[in-house]
């Protein structure tokens, strides 16, 4: 059974930093890309960043570029999202996801974590 378990969320002051972790288990993720999303109250889920499991190739959306860094530790089967210079509008539930390279995040084969709450205050 595939599991993605996020951790590291919490309360952070604007300008501060937080590192989220996503521990992946249940299968080999070779050939997968791992992503971070977030969803704020009343808003749609927003894609932030992704990294390929094998080659470590990264991609960021404008919301994440310059402040967030995605990385993965293959030995620990864990993906990270380092968030710096945080803003109040970064407050959301952050989700980890995994899908095969070449598939859409909305495909039925995508795995999702349960999310971790991040609250940023001014």
C-alpha positions, 0 to 999 in steps of 0.5 A: 500500500502506497503511503505519502506522509507529510510532516513539518507543518506548523505556525511560522511568522512572516519572513521565517522558514519552514521545511516540510517532509513527505515520507513515501513508502509502499513501492519503488518510486523510480520513474515517478515525479514527486510534487508539492501542492497547497490549498488555502481555504476557499481556493483550489489546490495549487501546484507548487513544485515537482522533482523527478525521483530518478534524476532530481530534475525540478520545476517550480511555479511562479508562486514557489520560484525563488522562495521554495526549494524541493529536494529528495533523499532517495535513501530516506524515501523522503521529499522535502519542501524548504520554504523561506521568506514566508508570507501570510498568504502562504498559509494553507494545507500542503500536500505531497503527491506522486505520479509517473513521469508523463502522467497528469497530476489529475490522473487516477494513478496519482498518490496523495498524502493527507496534508499538513497545515501551515499557518503564517502570520504577520 
